[in-house]
Amino acid sequence: MRCLPFLAVLALGVCRAQPPDDSLPATSNVMNAQYPRIHSDLRITFRVTAPGAQKVQVQPGGADSGLGKGPYDMVRDDKGVWSVTIPPAVPGFHYYWLLVDGFAANDPSSETWFGYGKPTSAVEVPEKGVDLYDAKDVPHGDVRVHWYRSKTTGLWRHAYVYTPPGYDTGRTRYPVLYLQHGAGEDETGWTRQGRANLILDNLIAAGKAIPMLVVMETGYAVKPGTVPVASTTGPVRNPNAFEQVIVDDLIPMIDATYRTLTDRSHRAMAGLSMGGQQTLQITSAHLDRFAWIGSFSAPIRNFDAKTSNNGVFADPPAFNKKVRLLWIGAGTAEEGMHQGAQTMHEALDKVGVKNVFFESQGTSHEWQTWRRDLHEFAPLLFR
């Protein structure tokens, strides 16, 4: 075994040993790092060098993570190398971090992604026979970073904009999907964690989805001079002016800058978790702007078809006439979100509001759920 320890007691090394089994390095590892390793049965072995530590653990992100609840205690060898093999994981993308004598640290063997409000380690666990979010030999679109000045916040903001293959060589105008991340993540989530651009590339190449623009923005916004609001249930928070940013700043900027179809029938919004909740709030208040709605694992509580979302569902014929698609999705293993989504679906079915209920089998509040959501949702748009 050959490992590369750091000198400091709390510094963590990248171990590059080659174990004699059927495991392979995770594709989410940094260059040449051999751990974490994924076994054929989807067990995962983590290994790190921390010779001065007294206790090292692997902590999965979230109580309903596809890695299990944890934390998992690592075992130290005589060279100060700590390791643990955890039970088979659910396929998909899972955040985790290390606890070194109680101190939370990223795994230097892993790339980091913005999650939990900071750059965070994660491991990609392959799903056998599934390639919907893989890079393939098909035409690829571009992901652009577009800076613009927000009148709402008085600050510069930036959006990630996916343009489909052929955008730069033609004159076609395209429909637009506004796609939002979850709490603790940012505008990079849908392309880095979710691989939304690859999902769209593959769907468009197969003729399953209409070429479209996808706009991904940061779901937080504060107006100048905003006073934080005290909360009895959590930390002090700033009121979120994101709805105003979407309606007054982002949509006009996108329509003025890109070749878009600007009527409501060619504009959609969707999001995951917090972004799903924002989608329901924003679209229901602005049905003059959106005709396609996607809620992926939104925190839906105490739903009432007559009164929720400012009563937008109270007149089913009127809603059905305006909205071409209302998508409600959740993973079967995310108990709270799945129950809320199912309750909303059943309540809307009962009063005659057309909707599609999607269940991601076996997945929890995690990116595999939302990748599947997008893969099934996008082909229905703009038809």
N, C-alpha and C positions, 0 to 999 in steps of 0.2 A: 504494500500500500504506500502511495506517495501523496502526502498532503502538504498544504502551504499555510502554516500557522502565521498569524500576525504576532507582533511582539507584545502589544498591550494585552492586559488581562481580559478585558471585555471585548477585544476585537475578535471577529469571527473569520475563520479561514474557509476557503473553497476546497473541498476534498475532491480529488480527481482519480480515485481508485476505480478499478474495473472489476466488479463482482462477477463471479462465475455462475450466472444464472440467466434467465430469459428477460431480465429487465432492460429498459432503455432509458437514457436521459430524457427528461421532460423537454418538450419543444419550447417551453417557457423559461428554460435556464439561460443564464448568460453564456457567452461564447466559451465552448470547451468544458463547461462545468458538467460533471458526471452525476451530480445530485441536485435535486430530487430525482429518483429513478422510478419509472412506472413498470410494474410487473404485469405479466399477461393476464392475471386475474384482477388487475387494477388496484392491488395493494401498492402503497407508495413508501419507498425508503427515503428518509431524510438523513443527511449527515452533515456535520459542521465541526470545525476545529475551534475549541474554546478551552485551552488548557488551564486557565486560571479560574474557570467557573465552578461553582459548587452544584448548580442545578440548571439544566437546560430543558426546555419543553417546546413542542410545536403547538401553536395555538391557531386553530381554524378560525376564519372570520365569520362571525354570525352563529347564532344558536342552531340554525337550521341549515348549516353549510353542508355541501356534498362531501366534505371530508369527515363528517361526524362532529360531535360537540367538543371533544378534547377538554383541556389540553392533554397532549400525549407526552409522557416523561421519556426523555432520551437517556440512553445508557452510555457511560464513559468508558473508553478503553485505556490502556496504560500509556498511550501517547497523547491523551487529551482530546481524542476524537469522539464526539457524541453522535449517536445514531438511534433511529427508531423506525420500525416498519409498521404502518398503520393499516387497519382493515381496508378491504376494497372500497374505493371511493365511487361516487356517482360520476359518470362521465361529464366533462365540462370544465369550466374555468372557475377556480376557487382561490379566494384570498387566504393568506395565512401569514403568520409572523412567528418569530422566536421569542421566547421568554428566557432571558439569561439572568439567573438569580433575581427574577422578578422584573427585569428591565425589558421592555418591548423593543425588539430590534428586527430590521429586515434581514432576510437570508441573503448573504452576498452571492450565493449561487444562483439566485433568481433575478430575473428582470423585475422591475417595479411598474405598477399601474396606479393611476390616481383612484383610490378607494378609501373609505373610512376617513375622508378629509385630508389625506396625505398620500404620498407615494407608498405603495404597499406591495409586498411580495405576493406571488400567486403561482399556482401550478395548473397547467393545462392537462387534463386527463382525456385521452382520446375515446371516442365512441365508435365501436366497431361498425364498419360499413357506412358510416355517416361522413359525407364530405361536403355538405351544403355550405359550409363556411371556409372551405379550403381554397387556396389559390390554385386556379386551373389554367390550362392553356386555352383561354378564351379572351376576347377583347376586354380590356380593363378600363374603367373610368378613372377619374382623378379625384383626389380629396384636396381641396384648397382651403387655406386659412385666410379668411376675409375679415379685415379690420374695418370698423366703422364707428362713427361717433354717435352715441345714444343721447337723444334729447331728454329722455326720461331720467337717466342717471347723471347726465353731464359728464360722462366718462367715455373713454375708448373701450370698446368691447370687440370680441372677435367670435366668429362662427366658423365651424367646419362645414364645408359645402362639397357634397359629392356631385360630380357632373358625370353623366353616363358616357359610355364609349361613343366616340364620334362627335361629341359636343363641339369641339374646336374646329371641326372641318365642315360643319353644316350651318344651316339657318333655321333649323327646326326649333319651335318653342315647346317647352316641356312643362308638365304638371310638377307640383312641388309637395314633398312630404316633409313636415317639420317634426323632427324626431328627438325626444328628450331623454336624458339620463335619469338616474335615481339619486337619492340623498347621499351625500358624501362623495359623489363622483362629479365629473365635469364634462365639458363638451368633447373631450377625447374618448369618452367611454364607448360610444357606439362603434367607433372604428377600431380602437385598440383592443378592448375587451370583447366587444360584440361582433367585430369583423363585418359590420353592416355593408361596407363597400364590396367585399368579396361575395356576400350573399346576393346583393343586387347584381353584380357582374354575372354570376352564375345563372340567376333567374332570367335576366335579360337575354343572355346568350342562348338559353334553352327555349326562348320564346314564351316563357311563363309569366313574365312581368313586363309591363309597359315601361320604356325608358323614362326616367324621372330624375329630378334633382332631389337631393336629401339634404336638409339644413339642420345642423346640430349646434345648439347654443348652450351656454351656461345657464342653468335654471335658477339663478339667484340675481337679484337686482335691488338696489336701494336708491331711493330718491335723495337728492341733496338735502341736508338738514334734517334727515329722518332721525327721530328719537327712538332708541331701543325700547322694546316693550317688555316689561317684567312678566315672568310666568311663574305660576305656583307649582307647575309640574316639571319644569326643566330650566335650562339656562336662559338668560336674557336673549331675546331675538330681535332682529330688525325686520319690520314688515317687508314682504317680498313684492316688489313692483314688476315682477317678470311678465305678468299678463299685459301690462302697458307696454313693456319693451317689445313683446311679440307683435302686438296690434299696431302700435304707433311707430316703432322703429324698424324692427327686423323685416316684417313682410314688405313694407314700402321699399326698404333698401334692396332686398333680394329682387323684387320685381323691377326696380330701376336699373339693376346691375347685370342681371342674367336674363337670358331669353326664356321667360316663363309665360305660361298661360295664366292670366291674372284673375279669372273668374272663380267663384267659390267651388264650382264643380270640378276644378282642377287643383284644388288645394286640400291637403289632408294634414292631420296632426295625430301623433301617437307618442307614447312614452312609457317607461317602465317605473314601477313603484311610485316615488314622488312625482316623476314625470308623467305617469299615468293619471295620477290625481290631478296634476296641473292641466293635463289634456282635457279631462272631463270638465274641469272648471272653466277653462278658457273657451273651448269649443261650444259648450252649452250657452255661454254668454254671448257668443259671436257666431251664430249659425249663418249670419250673412257673409261670413268669411270662409267657413269650412263645411264640406259636405261628406267628409270621410274621417272617422274617429276610431282610434285604437287605444285601448287601455290594457296595459300589460302589468299584471300583479299590482294594481293600485290598491292602496289601503281604503277599502270601501266599508263603511260602518253605518249601521242603522239606516240602510237604504229604504226609501219610500218612493214609489213610482209617481206619486202625486206631488210631493213636496221637495224631494232632493234635487240638487242642481238648479235651484231657483224655479222649480216646477216645469222644467223644459219637457219632461216626459208626460205631463198631465193631459196633453192632447195628442194621443197616439197617431191619429191620421195626419195631423199637421207635422209632427216630428218625422214620420215615415216619408212624407212628401219631400222634406228638406234634406234629410240625411240618407246618403246612398249606402253607407256601411257604418254600423256601430259594432266594434269588435271588443269582446271582453275575454281576456285570457289570464291564466294562472297555472302554476305547476301543481300537480296533485299532492306533492309532499310539502308544500308551504301552507300549513294549516289555516292560519288566519286569513291570508290573502285569497286562498282558494275558496274558503267559505264565503267571504265577502263577495267575490266575483260570481259565485254560483247563486247566492241570494239575489244579487242584482239581476242576473240573467233570468231567473225564475219569476221574479216580480215583473220584469218587463214583458216576458212571454205572456204572463197572466192578463196583462192589460192590452196586449196587442202591439207593443213596440218591437219592431223588427231588430234583431241582434244576432250576432254569431258568438257562441261560447266555445272557447278553445281551451282544452286541458293538455298541458305538457306532462306526459306520463312519467312519474318517478322522479321529477326534478323539483327542486325547492326554490327559494328566493335567490336565484342565481342566474348567471348569464346564459346557461344552456336553455333555460326556460324562455328567455327573451330572444335568443337567436332563433329558436323554433317559432316563436310568435311572429317575428319579422318575416321569416321564410314562408309562413302560411298567409300572413296578412298582406304582404306586398303584391302578390299576384291578383288580389281582388280589387286593387285600387284602380281608379280611373277607367273602368270598363264601361 
